[in-house]
Amino acid sequence: MEKYICTNCGFIYDPAVGDPSQGIDVNTPFEDLPDDWVCPVCYVSKDQFDPI
């Protein structure tokens, strides 16, 4: 599974970690994140992320 980086703040979404702060389970692909998911650091939307 691909990691994605926030183009605003540099936060990396890693599917192997998920996002416990927003209830996202481990091994959740970026594509499967809810549409209203936001960066846990700077709160921008998913469209501000690029694959790395």
GIRA-V132877 format. One record per residue. RES is the residue in three letters. NEAR is the number of other ideal C-beta (glycine too) atoms within 8 Angstrom. Layout:
# GIRA-V132877
res=[RES,RES]
near=[NEAR,NEAR]
This chain:
# GIRA-V132877
res=[MET,GLU,LYS,TYR,ILE,CYS,THR,ASN,CYS,GLY,PHE,ILE,TYR,ASP,PRO,ALA,VAL,GLY,ASP,PRO,SER,GLN,GLY,ILE,ASP,VAL,ASN,THR,PRO,PHE,GLU,ASP,LEU,PRO,ASP,ASP,TRP,VAL,CYS,PRO,VAL,CYS,TYR,VAL,SER,LYS,ASP,GLN,PHE,ASP,PRO,ILE]
near=[7,8,10,11,11,15,6,8,8,6,10,9,12,6,13,7,6,10,12,6,4,8,5,9,6,7,8,11,9,13,4,5,12,4,5,4,10,9,13,8,7,8,6,9,7,9,4,9,12,6,7,7]
